[in-house]
């Protein structure tokens, strides 16, 4: 369930920037939970290591990824899909840590979306040169829930466009701790990330981590 009743309240916070109807940038929203989130990621990657997936067309993705939650997003020659088990070991994906769920739900509420219950969290690792081309998140069964995306580590340039790939897109600089929430009329907007530039973050070193929460089933 979602509502736009909170949009005016979100926009009254100077750290919150409206990117489009149904889309918000929440500056520094995750900073208070970074330590707990990073500790949780360590446990997740121990059970389900980062890997570079292959697209249906046979291209190796530059972004490394893993998952947690009831479902995980995977890609191979058979296509893009969600699966309850890690294809590397056949085991269920690690459960979603409570700190992840709390962060996702509070960010969704700040963006005006109530009752968000994510069942999947994609964890992407960007190293210099890695990028994500413009795409839509449309492998989910129900588009009524928003997407919540958390940025950690090196800054990145986030591209946020419209329903059509050819639509104009904004370039939004994301910093450590920023969260982007989009749903409702913006749920199927195209988005991506420009190639990560060289750099060194005081906590994460030469990389960026991105957590994307979704309601997949």
Buried (B, 14 or more C-beta within 10 A) or exposed (E): EBEBEBBEEBEEEEEBBEBBEBBBBBBEBBBEBBEBBBEBBEEBBEBBEBBEBBEEEEEEBBBBBBBBBBBBBBBEEEEBEBBEEBEEEEEBBBBBBEBBBEBBBBBBBBBBBEEBEBBBBBBBBBBEEBBBEBEBBEBBEEBEBBBBBBBBBBBBBBBBBBEEEEEEBBEBEBBBBBBBBBBBEBBBBBBBBBEBEEBEBEEBEBBBBBBBBBBBE
